[in-house]
Amino acid sequence: MPLQRVGEEKKNDLGRGGIVQSMTDEWDLSEAMAKLSEALHEKDMSVDQLFNDFDADSDGTINGPELHNGIKDMVGDVLSPGQISQIIKAFDVNDDNRIDVGELRTALGEEE
């Protein structure tokens, strides 16, 4: 199934592996934070609840695939690996390439 950003017009050119390359870098870090914060408020969720929903393997961290799937499920946007990596790098204070609950709270401006 081709990847496509919600609300973005599908392009006809095929990329590697036959996947439609329709992603752009327009979905930047500030937009990611704003959309996640908005989704939290709309769904009346805490950052901890969001974290638990995203942390599919319950290991106490959110990795790239979990962040990708969580954003897709919660916000409806399908992000490129580069965009996911950009978000992780921005949120990841301890440089383990994962987001823990404290890092997510800090990034989204919620106190413990």
C-alpha positions in Angstrom: 0.0 0.0 0.0 1.6 3.4 -1.0 2.5 5.8 1.8 0.8 9.1 1.5 0.6 12.1 3.9 -3.0 12.6 4.8 -4.4 15.6 2.8 -1.5 15.5 0.4 -2.1 14.8 -3.3 -0.7 11.5 -4.4 2.2 11.6 -6.8 2.4 9.2 -9.7 6.2 8.5 -9.6 7.3 5.3 -7.9 10.3 5.3 -5.5 12.3 2.4 -4.2 10.4 -0.8 -3.8 7.4 0.5 -5.7 6.4 2.8 -2.8 5.0 6.2 -3.8 7.3 8.9 -2.6 4.8 11.6 -1.7 6.3 12.7 1.6 7.7 16.2 2.1 9.6 17.7 5.0 6.8 20.2 5.5 5.7 18.2 8.6 8.4 19.7 10.8 9.2 19.5 14.5 7.1 22.4 15.6 4.1 21.0 13.7 4.7 17.6 15.2 4.6 19.0 18.7 1.6 21.1 17.9 -0.4 18.2 16.4 0.5 15.9 19.3 -0.5 18.5 21.9 -3.7 19.2 20.0 -4.5 15.4 19.8 -3.9 15.1 23.6 -6.4 17.8 24.3 -9.0 16.6 21.9 -8.8 13.0 23.2 -8.5 14.3 26.8 -5.3 12.2 27.3 -2.2 12.8 29.5 1.3 12.6 28.1 1.7 9.4 30.1 -1.4 7.9 28.4 0.0 8.9 25.0 3.3 7.4 25.9 1.7 4.1 26.9 -0.3 4.0 23.7 2.8 4.6 21.6 5.1 2.2 23.5 3.8 -0.9 21.8 6.3 -3.3 23.3 6.1 -1.8 26.8 9.8 -1.5 27.2 9.6 2.0 28.6 10.8 3.8 25.5 9.4 4.8 22.1 11.5 3.8 19.1 11.1 4.9 15.5 8.6 2.4 14.4 6.5 2.9 17.5 6.6 6.7 17.0 5.7 6.3 13.3 2.7 4.1 14.1 1.6 6.2 17.1 1.5 9.4 15.1 -0.3 7.6 12.2 -2.9 6.2 14.6 -3.4 9.3 16.7 -3.0 12.2 14.2 -3.5 10.4 10.9 -0.3 11.5 9.3 2.2 9.1 7.8 5.7 10.4 8.2 8.9 9.5 6.5 11.8 7.8 8.4 13.7 11.0 8.2 10.9 13.0 9.8 10.6 10.4 12.5 14.3 10.5 13.1 14.2 14.3 13.3 11.5 14.1 16.0 13.4 11.5 18.0 16.6 13.5 17.9 14.8 16.6 19.1 13.0 14.9 22.0 15.8 12.4 23.0 17.9 14.1 25.7 20.0 11.1 26.7 21.0 10.2 23.1 19.8 6.6 23.2 17.8 7.1 20.0 14.5 6.5 21.9 12.0 8.6 23.7 11.3 7.9 27.3 8.3 9.2 29.2 10.3 12.1 30.9 11.6 13.2 27.5 8.1 13.2 26.1 6.7 15.2 29.0 9.5 17.7 28.6 9.0 18.0 24.8 5.2 18.4 25.1 5.5 20.8 28.1 3.8 18.7 30.7 4.9 18.5 34.4 5.1 15.1 36.1 
